[in-house]
Amino acid sequence: MNYSALMDERQSCLSEHFPSTHYLHKQENVERIMAWVTFYRRNPGRFVEHYFGIILHLYQHIILYLMEFYPSFCIVAARSAAKSFLIAVFACKEAILRPGARIVIASATKKQARLIVSEKIKKEILPKSPLLEREIESFKDNQTEIEVVFRNGSSIVVVAANDNARGYRATVLIYEEFRMIAKNIVDTVLSPFLYVRQAEYLKIDEYGDMQEEPKEVFISSAWYQNHWMWTDIIKPFARDMLTNQSSCVIAMDYSIALKHNIKTRNFLIKERKKLDPMSWAIEYENNMIAENAHAFFTYEQLNSNRRLKKAFYPRKNSDALLKQKNKHDIQKQPGEVRIVSCDIAISGDADADNSVFSCIRLLPESQEYQVMDTGGNHIEIKRGYRRQVVYMEPLHGVETIKQAIRIKQLYTDFNADYCVLDGRNVGETVYEMLAKVLFDEERNVEYKPWKCMNDEKMANRIQITGAEENIYIIKAQLQTNSEIAIAMRDVLNSGMIDFLISNTEAVDEIPKFVPEYTTADVDTQLFFESPYLETVALINEMINLEYERGDQTGLIKITNNTDRKDRYTSVSYGNYFAKMLEHDLLSDNSGYEYVPLFN
């Protein structure tokens, strides 16, 4: 092909600007380079296969092609869809084909974004591609800097998505797991990074109309439809894709991973069994879940109270058998009260709910105010107990005696003060076992009996001298259930309850408290992640609970048409008991003021 006929006056004599020893001193070499660069920019998938030596799947070819032509791009993909790998390939491709490119990868946690450099580029792509290795001048990977520097002046930089990230510039900005990034950080800190690539030829007047649009790439797994990712990114991008064609949205569920052997069918079956229906729908079916119009609890209410980074972990039975202290214990604070709250399910029934045991810390909070008009005196206003749900554990199909022993184990390990117990149906049987002397064969220990503190009839069932009066029985009827639901919503609205952070964030936080987590096997890591995963399941349960208000009574009735509500019951019972204890805390004779909290 005669490429010289397609060149303008400057391009046709470009070779004259290079010394005689340079490869580009020959005009045919200039034409060859320009032809290949044009071809590869229009066919990025071919470039990746030819230059990086990586064989791509068809869907990856399609995505890379679309990313080349849409300045605003969004990928919402299920787990194991290889989206991080694709982003790493895209970033390296941009850096090489567009000299001087500034690619910034922003993530809610720097460690998450670092994986694209440390795991994908360095460990997965680079060993397959000597040509890519030749393009890279250096790597920086430390606590303060994560950067890939290319010989042509391009770079890939990783930043944490927070206020401290100000000052960077980007021709390509990639938001890694953008659902975890606060919307105000995107708008005020990250988005202003973008600027037009300053290629030298673009500074010439005659090429001034060839400016490249800076690119934004949003990548994430699915989440809830009331999240800003749905309202501010996915829906507007989808509308724009059908009209102005400057944006594009791609969505992929687990079938991509299955079709291309990224994950096996058996693996997905195991994952399906581990996850609750809502988590499966989000993580693997890639569904953006719509909030129920009749939901009593909203996602925003629940998510805004996810503050806890450190979970509690009970001892393993082998450690307890050796009388070892719990190395994952949380020190008890002055005035702190601890409860193990239990929702009890029928044992041995495959279709029954789970029994769920929740470990909840109650921390007395007060705030001191200065009274200016009375001589500068101070008054202390008690706010009540801050609830911290630090651990949850489900049991399915376990016989009642083993449930009772497990409650005693958790009570001991957690150094609890009270047990809140669902007293309906099989819960009565569990109470009778808790009220007796129990021997734990797995830990070789005998537990002293307990006694009901609020139901005389239950307390009189079994009388044993020296029994500890520490069980609060809840036999919920319509009135009580309504009070429990309202109390739960009130504490969410007042911000007086703390849940664990998301499991995605937890992966970064757990090693700070559990050093062995990083090098542990998969089962051990899952053990340490389980309280965070249970919190996800709790939130999924609660946003799917519907309510009805009685026409005559005005009472709230919580219903669940499809999913279980055992985690909600466990936590809400514990919260209801905390409310009972607050009456004593707030009405003592200490002289403190009592200020009720309303929302």
C-alpha positions as CSV (number, residue, x, y, z in Angstrom):
1,M,0.0,0.0,0.0
2,N,1.2,3.5,-0.8
3,Y,1.1,5.2,2.6
4,S,2.9,8.3,1.4
5,A,-0.2,9.3,-0.5
6,L,-2.1,9.5,2.8
7,M,0.5,11.7,4.5
8,D,0.5,15.5,4.8
9,E,3.5,17.7,4.0
10,R,5.0,17.4,7.5
11,Q,4.6,13.6,7.7
12,S,6.1,13.0,4.2
13,C,9.5,14.5,5.2
14,L,9.5,13.4,8.9
15,S,12.5,11.1,8.3
16,E,14.7,14.1,7.6
17,H,14.5,15.2,11.3
18,F,16.3,12.0,12.5
19,P,20.1,11.4,12.4
20,S,21.4,9.1,9.7
21,T,22.1,6.3,12.3
22,H,18.5,6.3,13.5
23,Y,15.9,3.7,12.4
24,L,13.5,6.4,11.5
25,H,15.9,8.2,9.1
26,K,14.5,6.0,6.3
27,Q,11.1,7.3,5.2
28,E,9.8,3.7,4.6
29,N,10.4,3.0,8.3
30,V,8.5,6.1,9.3
31,E,5.6,4.9,7.1
32,R,5.8,1.4,8.6
33,I,5.7,2.7,12.2
34,M,2.8,5.1,11.5
35,A,0.9,2.3,9.8
36,W,1.3,-0.2,12.6
37,V,0.5,2.4,15.3
38,T,-2.7,3.3,13.5
39,F,-3.6,-0.3,13.0
40,Y,-2.9,-1.2,16.7
41,R,-4.8,1.8,18.0
42,R,-7.8,0.7,15.9
43,N,-7.4,-2.9,16.9
44,P,-6.2,-2.9,20.5
45,G,-6.9,-6.6,21.0
46,R,-4.6,-7.5,18.1
47,F,-1.9,-5.3,19.7
48,V,-2.2,-7.2,23.0
49,E,-2.0,-10.6,21.3
50,H,0.9,-9.6,19.0
51,Y,3.0,-7.4,21.3
52,F,2.2,-8.8,24.8
53,G,1.9,-12.4,23.7
54,I,-1.4,-12.9,25.5
55,I,-4.3,-14.8,23.9
56,L,-7.5,-13.0,24.6
57,H,-11.1,-14.3,24.7
58,L,-13.6,-12.8,22.3
59,Y,-15.3,-10.8,25.0
60,Q,-12.0,-9.2,26.0
61,H,-11.3,-8.3,22.3
62,I,-14.7,-6.6,22.2
63,I,-14.2,-4.7,25.5
64,L,-10.8,-3.4,24.5
65,Y,-12.1,-2.3,21.2
66,L,-15.0,-0.4,22.8
67,M,-12.7,1.2,25.4
68,E,-10.6,2.6,22.6
69,F,-13.5,4.7,21.2
70,Y,-15.6,5.6,24.2
71,P,-14.1,8.3,26.5
72,S,-16.5,7.2,29.4
73,F,-16.6,3.5,30.0
74,C,-18.2,1.4,32.8
75,I,-17.7,-2.3,33.4
76,V,-20.0,-4.0,36.0
77,A,-18.9,-7.6,36.2
78,A,-19.4,-10.6,38.5
79,R,-16.6,-12.2,40.5
80,S,-14.0,-14.1,38.4
81,A,-14.8,-12.2,35.2
82,A,-11.1,-11.2,34.9
83,K,-12.0,-7.5,35.0
84,S,-8.8,-6.6,37.0
85,F,-6.6,-8.5,34.5
86,L,-8.4,-6.7,31.6
87,I,-7.8,-3.3,33.2
88,A,-4.1,-4.1,33.7
89,V,-3.8,-5.0,30.0
90,F,-5.7,-1.9,29.0
91,A,-3.4,0.4,31.1
92,C,-0.2,-1.1,29.7
93,K,-1.6,-0.8,26.1
94,E,-2.5,2.8,26.6
95,A,0.9,3.6,28.1
96,I,2.7,2.1,25.1
97,L,0.5,3.3,22.2
98,R,0.2,6.8,23.6
99,P,3.6,8.2,24.7
100,G,3.4,10.6,27.6
101,A,0.1,9.0,28.9
102,R,-0.7,9.4,32.6
103,I,-2.8,6.5,33.8
104,V,-4.0,6.8,37.3
105,I,-5.7,3.8,39.1
106,A,-7.8,5.0,42.1
107,S,-9.3,2.6,44.6
108,A,-11.0,2.9,48.0
109,T,-8.0,1.1,49.4
110,K,-4.6,1.5,48.0
111,K,-3.9,-2.2,48.5
112,Q,-6.8,-3.2,46.3
113,A,-5.5,-1.0,43.4
114,R,-1.9,-2.1,44.0
115,L,-2.9,-5.7,43.0
116,I,-3.3,-4.5,39.4
117,V,0.4,-3.6,39.4
118,S,1.9,-6.2,41.8
119,E,-0.2,-9.2,40.8
120,K,-1.5,-8.6,37.3
121,I,1.2,-6.6,35.6
122,K,4.3,-7.8,37.4
123,K,3.4,-11.5,38.0
124,E,0.9,-12.3,35.3
125,I,1.5,-10.2,32.2
126,L,5.2,-9.4,32.4
127,P,6.6,-13.0,32.4
128,K,4.7,-13.6,29.1
129,S,5.9,-10.5,27.4
130,P,9.6,-9.6,26.9
131,L,8.5,-6.7,24.7
132,L,6.4,-5.2,27.5
133,E,9.3,-5.7,29.9
134,R,11.6,-3.8,27.5
135,E,9.1,-0.9,27.4
136,I,9.1,-0.5,31.2
137,E,11.9,1.6,32.7
138,S,11.2,1.0,36.4
139,F,8.7,-0.1,39.1
140,K,8.1,1.8,42.4
141,D,6.2,-0.3,44.9
142,N,6.4,0.9,48.5
143,Q,4.2,2.4,51.2
144,T,4.2,5.9,49.7
145,E,4.5,5.2,45.9
146,I,3.1,2.6,43.5
147,E,4.1,3.5,39.9
148,V,5.1,1.8,36.6
149,V,7.4,4.1,34.6
150,F,7.6,3.6,30.8
151,R,10.6,4.6,28.6
152,N,8.3,6.6,26.4
153,G,7.3,9.0,29.2
154,S,4.1,7.2,30.1
155,S,3.3,6.0,33.6
156,I,0.8,4.0,35.6
157,V,0.2,5.4,39.1
158,V,-1.9,3.9,42.0
159,V,-3.6,6.2,44.5
160,A,-6.0,5.7,47.4
161,A,-9.3,7.5,46.7
162,N,-9.3,10.0,49.5
163,D,-8.7,13.7,50.2
164,N,-4.9,13.1,50.3
165,A,-4.9,12.1,46.6
166,R,-5.2,15.7,45.3
167,G,-2.6,17.0,42.9
168,Y,-2.3,14.1,40.4
169,R,-2.9,14.4,36.7
170,A,-4.3,11.8,34.4
171,T,-5.1,11.3,30.7
172,V,-6.7,8.0,31.7
173,L,-8.4,7.6,35.1
174,I,-9.5,4.2,36.2
175,Y,-11.8,3.8,39.2
176,E,-11.2,0.4,40.6
177,E,-14.2,-1.1,42.5
178,F,-15.8,2.3,42.3
179,R,-18.8,1.4,44.3
180,M,-16.5,1.5,47.4
181,I,-15.4,5.1,46.6
182,A,-17.4,8.0,48.0
183,K,-19.2,10.1,45.4
184,N,-17.9,13.4,46.7
185,I,-14.3,12.1,46.4
186,V,-15.0,11.2,42.8
187,D,-16.4,14.6,42.0
188,T,-14.1,16.9,44.0
189,V,-10.8,15.0,44.1
190,L,-10.4,12.4,41.4
191,S,-12.3,13.7,38.4
192,P,-10.3,17.0,38.3
193,F,-7.2,14.8,37.6
194,L,-8.2,14.5,34.0
195,Y,-6.5,16.6,31.2
196,V,-5.7,16.2,27.5
197,R,-2.5,14.3,26.7
198,Q,0.2,16.7,25.7
199,A,1.7,15.1,22.7
200,E,4.2,17.3,20.9
201,Y,2.4,17.2,17.5
202,L,-0.8,18.4,19.1
203,K,0.9,21.7,19.9
204,I,1.2,22.5,16.2
205,D,-1.7,24.7,15.1
206,E,-2.7,22.6,12.1
207,Y,-3.3,19.6,14.4
208,G,-5.1,21.5,17.0
209,D,-8.5,19.9,16.2
210,M,-7.1,16.4,16.8
211,Q,-7.1,16.7,20.6
212,E,-7.8,13.3,22.4
213,E,-10.5,13.1,24.9
214,P,-9.2,12.0,28.4
215,K,-10.7,8.7,29.4
216,E,-12.6,7.6,32.5
217,V,-13.0,3.9,33.2
218,F,-15.4,2.8,36.0
219,I,-15.0,-0.8,37.1
220,S,-16.9,-2.6,39.8
221,S,-19.0,-5.5,40.9
222,A,-22.8,-5.0,41.2
223,W,-24.4,-3.5,44.3
224,Y,-27.8,-1.9,45.2
225,Q,-29.8,0.4,43.0
226,N,-30.0,3.1,45.5
227,H,-26.2,3.5,45.4
228,W,-24.8,6.4,43.4
229,M,-23.1,3.9,41.0
230,W,-26.5,3.1,39.6
231,T,-28.1,6.5,39.6
232,D,-25.1,8.6,38.6
233,I,-23.0,6.3,36.4
234,I,-24.7,3.2,35.1
235,K,-28.1,4.7,34.1
236,P,-26.7,7.9,32.6
237,F,-24.0,6.0,30.7
238,A,-26.6,3.6,29.3
239,R,-28.8,6.4,28.1
240,D,-25.8,8.2,26.6
241,M,-24.7,5.0,24.9
242,L,-28.0,4.9,23.0
243,T,-28.0,8.6,22.1
244,N,-24.7,10.6,22.1
245,Q,-22.5,7.5,21.9
246,S,-19.8,9.0,24.1
247,S,-20.3,6.5,26.9
248,C,-20.5,2.7,27.2
249,V,-21.7,0.2,29.8
250,I,-20.7,-3.5,29.8
251,A,-22.1,-6.0,32.3
252,M,-21.1,-9.6,32.7
253,D,-22.4,-12.4,35.1
254,Y,-20.7,-15.6,36.1
255,S,-21.5,-17.3,32.7
256,I,-18.4,-15.5,31.3
257,A,-16.1,-17.2,33.9
258,L,-17.9,-20.5,33.2
259,K,-17.7,-20.4,29.4
260,H,-14.0,-19.5,29.3
261,N,-12.9,-21.9,32.1
262,I,-11.9,-19.2,34.4
263,K,-14.0,-21.0,37.1
264,T,-15.4,-24.5,37.0
265,R,-19.0,-25.5,37.5
266,N,-18.1,-27.4,40.7
267,F,-16.4,-24.3,42.2
268,L,-19.5,-22.1,41.4
269,I,-21.8,-24.8,43.0
270,K,-19.7,-24.6,46.2
271,E,-19.8,-20.8,46.2
272,R,-23.6,-20.9,45.7
273,K,-23.9,-23.0,48.8
274,K,-21.7,-20.7,50.9
275,L,-23.5,-17.5,50.1
276,D,-27.0,-16.3,51.0
277,P,-29.3,-15.7,48.0
278,M,-28.8,-11.9,48.0
279,S,-25.0,-12.1,48.1
280,W,-25.0,-14.7,45.3
281,A,-27.3,-12.5,43.1
282,I,-24.9,-9.5,43.6
283,E,-21.5,-11.3,43.5
284,Y,-22.1,-13.8,40.7
285,E,-25.4,-13.1,38.9
286,N,-24.3,-9.4,38.7
287,N,-27.7,-8.1,39.7
288,M,-28.2,-4.5,40.8
289,I,-30.6,-5.1,43.6
290,A,-33.6,-2.8,43.8
291,E,-34.7,-1.9,47.3
292,N,-38.1,-3.1,48.3
293,A,-40.7,-0.3,48.3
294,H,-42.2,-1.8,51.4
295,A,-38.8,-2.3,53.2
296,F,-38.8,-1.3,56.9
297,F,-35.0,-0.9,56.8
298,T,-33.1,0.9,54.0
299,Y,-29.7,0.1,52.7
300,E,-28.6,3.6,53.5
301,Q,-29.7,3.2,57.1
302,L,-27.6,0.1,57.5
303,N,-24.6,1.0,55.4
304,S,-24.1,4.3,57.2
305,N,-23.5,2.4,60.4
306,R,-20.7,0.2,59.1
307,R,-17.8,1.5,61.1
308,L,-16.2,-1.4,62.9
309,K,-12.9,-2.6,61.4
310,K,-12.0,-5.2,64.1
311,A,-14.1,-8.3,64.6
312,F,-14.2,-10.6,67.6
313,Y,-13.2,-14.3,67.1
314,P,-13.9,-17.1,69.6
315,R,-11.3,-19.6,70.5
316,K,-10.9,-22.8,68.6
317,N,-11.9,-25.8,70.6
318,S,-8.3,-27.1,70.4
319,D,-7.0,-23.9,72.0
320,A,-9.7,-24.0,74.7
321,L,-8.8,-27.6,75.5
322,L,-5.2,-26.5,76.2
323,K,-6.5,-23.7,78.4
324,Q,-5.0,-21.1,76.1
325,K,-6.2,-17.5,76.3
326,N,-8.1,-16.1,73.3
327,K,-5.4,-14.2,71.3
328,H,-8.2,-12.5,69.4
329,D,-10.0,-11.2,72.4
330,I,-11.1,-7.5,72.7
331,Q,-10.4,-5.9,76.0
332,K,-13.4,-5.0,78.0
333,Q,-13.9,-1.3,78.8
334,P,-15.1,0.2,82.1
335,G,-18.9,0.0,82.3
336,E,-19.1,-2.2,79.2
337,V,-21.8,-4.8,79.0
338,R,-21.6,-7.8,76.7
339,I,-24.3,-10.0,75.5
340,V,-24.7,-13.1,73.4
341,S,-28.0,-12.8,71.5
342,C,-29.5,-16.0,70.2
343,D,-32.2,-16.8,67.6
344,I,-33.0,-20.5,67.9
345,A,-34.1,-22.7,64.9
346,I,-35.4,-26.2,64.8
347,S,-32.6,-28.8,64.8
348,G,-32.2,-31.5,62.2
349,D,-34.6,-29.9,59.6
350,A,-32.9,-29.2,56.3
351,D,-35.5,-26.5,55.4
352,A,-35.4,-24.8,58.7
353,D,-33.9,-21.4,59.4
354,N,-30.4,-21.1,60.9
355,S,-29.8,-20.6,64.6
356,V,-27.8,-17.4,64.8
357,F,-25.7,-16.3,67.8
358,S,-24.6,-12.6,67.9
359,C,-21.9,-11.2,70.1
360,I,-22.7,-7.6,70.9
361,R,-20.8,-5.0,73.0
362,L,-22.7,-2.3,74.8
363,L,-20.5,0.7,75.5
364,P,-22.0,3.5,77.7
365,E,-21.7,6.9,75.9
366,S,-22.1,10.3,77.4
367,Q,-21.2,13.8,76.2
368,E,-20.1,16.7,78.4
369,Y,-21.5,20.2,77.8
370,Q,-20.5,23.5,79.3
371,V,-23.3,25.6,80.7
372,M,-22.2,29.2,80.0
373,D,-25.0,31.0,82.0
374,T,-24.4,29.2,85.3
375,G,-20.8,30.1,86.0
376,G,-19.1,27.8,83.5
377,N,-20.4,24.5,85.1
378,H,-20.4,21.3,83.1
379,I,-23.2,18.8,82.7
380,E,-22.8,15.3,81.4
381,I,-25.5,14.0,79.2
382,K,-25.8,10.2,78.8
383,R,-26.7,9.0,75.4
384,G,-27.1,5.3,76.3
385,Y,-25.3,2.3,75.0
386,R,-23.4,2.2,71.7
387,R,-24.1,-1.3,70.3
388,Q,-21.2,-2.9,68.5
389,V,-22.0,-6.2,66.6
390,V,-18.6,-7.7,66.5
391,Y,-19.4,-11.3,65.7
392,M,-22.2,-13.5,64.2
393,E,-22.3,-17.2,63.8
394,P,-25.0,-19.3,62.1
395,L,-25.7,-23.0,62.9
396,H,-27.8,-25.1,60.6
397,G,-29.5,-28.4,61.5
398,V,-27.6,-28.7,64.8
399,E,-29.3,-30.6,67.7
400,T,-30.3,-28.5,70.7
401,I,-27.7,-29.9,73.2
402,K,-24.9,-28.8,70.8
403,Q,-26.6,-25.4,70.3
404,A,-26.7,-24.9,74.1
405,I,-23.0,-25.9,74.4
406,R,-22.0,-23.5,71.6
407,I,-23.8,-20.7,73.4
408,K,-21.9,-21.4,76.5
409,Q,-18.6,-21.5,74.6
410,L,-19.3,-18.1,72.9
411,Y,-20.4,-16.7,76.3
412,T,-17.1,-17.8,77.9
413,D,-14.8,-16.7,75.1
414,F,-16.6,-13.3,74.7
415,N,-16.6,-12.7,78.5
416,A,-20.3,-12.0,78.2
417,D,-22.6,-10.7,81.0
418,Y,-26.0,-11.8,79.6
419,C,-27.6,-14.2,77.2
420,V,-30.6,-13.0,75.2
421,L,-32.6,-16.1,74.1
422,D,-35.4,-16.6,71.7
423,G,-37.9,-18.4,74.0
424,R,-40.3,-19.7,71.4
425,N,-40.8,-23.4,70.4
426,V,-37.4,-25.2,70.5
427,G,-35.9,-22.2,72.3
428,E,-37.6,-23.5,75.5
429,T,-35.7,-26.8,75.1
430,V,-32.4,-24.9,74.7
431,Y,-33.2,-22.9,77.8
432,E,-33.8,-26.0,79.9
433,M,-30.3,-27.3,78.8
434,L,-28.7,-23.9,79.6
435,A,-30.4,-24.0,83.0
436,K,-28.6,-27.3,83.8
437,V,-25.0,-28.3,84.4
438,L,-23.5,-29.0,81.0
439,F,-20.3,-30.8,80.2
440,D,-18.4,-29.8,77.0
441,E,-16.5,-32.8,75.8
442,E,-14.7,-30.9,73.1
443,R,-13.2,-28.5,75.6
444,N,-13.2,-30.8,78.6
445,V,-15.0,-28.2,80.8
446,E,-18.1,-28.2,82.9
447,Y,-20.4,-25.1,82.7
448,K,-22.5,-24.0,85.7
449,P,-26.2,-23.6,85.2
450,W,-28.0,-20.4,84.2
451,K,-31.4,-18.9,85.2
452,C,-34.0,-16.8,83.5
453,M,-34.1,-13.2,84.9
454,N,-37.3,-11.9,83.4
455,D,-39.9,-14.7,83.2
456,E,-40.7,-16.3,86.6
457,K,-42.5,-19.2,85.0
458,M,-39.5,-20.1,82.9
459,A,-37.2,-19.6,85.9
460,N,-39.2,-22.0,88.0
461,R,-39.0,-24.8,85.5
462,I,-35.5,-25.8,86.7
463,Q,-34.3,-24.8,90.1
464,I,-30.5,-25.3,90.8
465,T,-28.7,-23.7,93.7
466,G,-26.1,-21.2,92.6
467,A,-27.5,-20.8,89.0
468,E,-26.3,-17.5,87.4
469,E,-29.3,-15.3,86.7
470,N,-28.3,-14.0,83.3
471,I,-30.8,-15.2,80.6
472,Y,-33.3,-12.7,79.2
473,I,-36.0,-14.6,77.5
474,I,-38.0,-13.1,74.6
475,K,-41.2,-14.7,73.6
476,A,-42.2,-12.3,70.9
477,Q,-45.8,-11.6,70.3
478,L,-47.3,-8.9,68.0
479,Q,-46.8,-6.1,70.4
480,T,-43.3,-7.1,71.3
481,N,-42.3,-7.7,67.7
482,S,-43.5,-4.2,66.8
483,E,-41.4,-2.7,69.7
484,I,-38.4,-4.7,68.6
485,A,-38.6,-3.5,65.0
486,I,-39.1,0.1,66.0
487,A,-36.2,0.0,68.5
488,M,-34.0,-1.4,65.8
489,R,-34.9,1.3,63.3
490,D,-34.5,4.0,66.0
491,V,-30.9,2.9,66.8
492,L,-30.0,2.8,63.2
493,N,-31.3,6.3,62.7
494,S,-29.5,7.7,65.7
495,G,-26.2,6.1,64.7
496,M,-25.9,4.3,68.0
497,I,-25.1,0.9,66.5
498,D,-21.9,-0.2,64.7
499,F,-21.6,-3.0,62.2
500,L,-18.5,-4.4,60.6
501,I,-17.1,-2.9,57.4
502,S,-17.6,-4.7,54.1
503,N,-15.6,-7.8,53.4
504,T,-13.8,-6.0,50.5
505,E,-12.4,-3.4,52.9
506,A,-11.8,-6.1,55.6
507,V,-9.2,-7.8,53.4
508,D,-7.0,-4.8,54.0
509,E,-7.8,-4.4,57.6
510,I,-7.6,-7.9,59.0
511,P,-3.8,-8.2,58.7
512,K,-3.4,-5.3,61.0
513,F,-5.1,-7.3,63.8
514,V,-4.3,-10.8,62.6
515,P,-0.8,-11.0,61.1
516,E,-1.1,-14.6,60.2
517,Y,-4.1,-13.9,57.9
518,T,-1.8,-13.0,54.9
519,T,0.0,-16.3,54.8
520,A,-2.8,-18.5,56.0
521,D,-4.6,-21.2,53.9
522,V,-7.9,-20.5,52.3
523,D,-10.0,-22.1,55.1
524,T,-8.2,-20.1,57.8
525,Q,-8.7,-16.8,55.8
526,L,-12.4,-17.6,55.4
527,F,-12.6,-18.1,59.2
528,F,-11.2,-14.6,59.7
529,E,-13.4,-13.1,57.0
530,S,-16.6,-14.8,58.2
531,P,-17.8,-12.1,60.7
532,Y,-17.7,-9.5,57.8
533,L,-19.4,-11.9,55.4
534,E,-22.1,-12.5,58.0
535,T,-22.6,-8.8,58.3
536,V,-23.2,-8.6,54.6
537,A,-25.8,-11.4,54.9
538,L,-27.4,-9.5,57.8
539,I,-27.8,-6.3,55.7
540,N,-29.1,-8.3,52.8
541,E,-31.7,-9.9,55.0
542,M,-32.8,-6.6,56.6
543,I,-33.3,-4.6,53.4
544,N,-35.6,-7.4,52.1
545,L,-37.9,-7.3,55.2
546,E,-41.3,-5.9,54.5
547,Y,-43.7,-4.4,57.0
548,E,-47.4,-4.0,57.5
549,R,-49.0,-1.6,60.0
550,G,-52.2,-2.8,61.7
551,D,-55.2,-0.7,60.8
552,Q,-56.7,-1.0,64.3
553,T,-53.6,-1.5,66.5
554,G,-51.0,0.6,64.6
555,L,-48.5,-2.1,65.4
556,I,-45.7,-3.0,63.0
557,K,-45.5,-6.5,61.6
558,I,-42.2,-7.6,59.9
559,T,-42.5,-10.2,57.2
560,N,-40.2,-12.0,54.8
561,N,-41.8,-13.5,51.8
562,T,-38.8,-15.3,50.4
563,D,-35.6,-15.2,52.5
564,R,-34.9,-15.9,56.1
565,K,-34.7,-13.3,58.9
566,D,-32.7,-15.2,61.5
567,R,-29.8,-12.8,61.6
568,Y,-32.1,-9.8,62.0
569,T,-33.9,-11.6,64.8
570,S,-30.7,-12.4,66.6
571,V,-29.4,-8.8,66.4
572,S,-32.7,-7.1,67.0
573,Y,-33.4,-9.1,70.1
574,G,-30.0,-8.1,71.5
575,N,-30.7,-4.5,70.6
576,Y,-34.1,-4.7,72.4
577,F,-32.4,-6.0,75.5
578,A,-29.9,-3.2,75.3
579,K,-32.8,-0.8,75.3
580,M,-34.1,-2.4,78.5
581,L,-30.7,-2.0,80.1
582,E,-30.6,1.7,79.0
583,H,-33.5,2.5,81.2
584,D,-31.4,1.6,84.2
585,L,-28.3,3.4,82.8
586,L,-30.2,6.6,82.1
587,S,-32.4,6.7,85.2
588,D,-29.7,6.0,87.9
589,N,-29.0,8.4,90.7
590,S,-25.8,9.8,89.4
591,G,-27.2,13.2,88.7
592,Y,-26.6,13.0,85.0
593,E,-29.1,14.5,82.6
594,Y,-31.1,12.2,80.3
595,V,-31.7,13.4,76.8
596,P,-33.8,11.1,74.5
597,L,-32.7,10.8,70.9
598,F,-35.2,11.2,68.1
599,N,-34.9,11.0,64.4
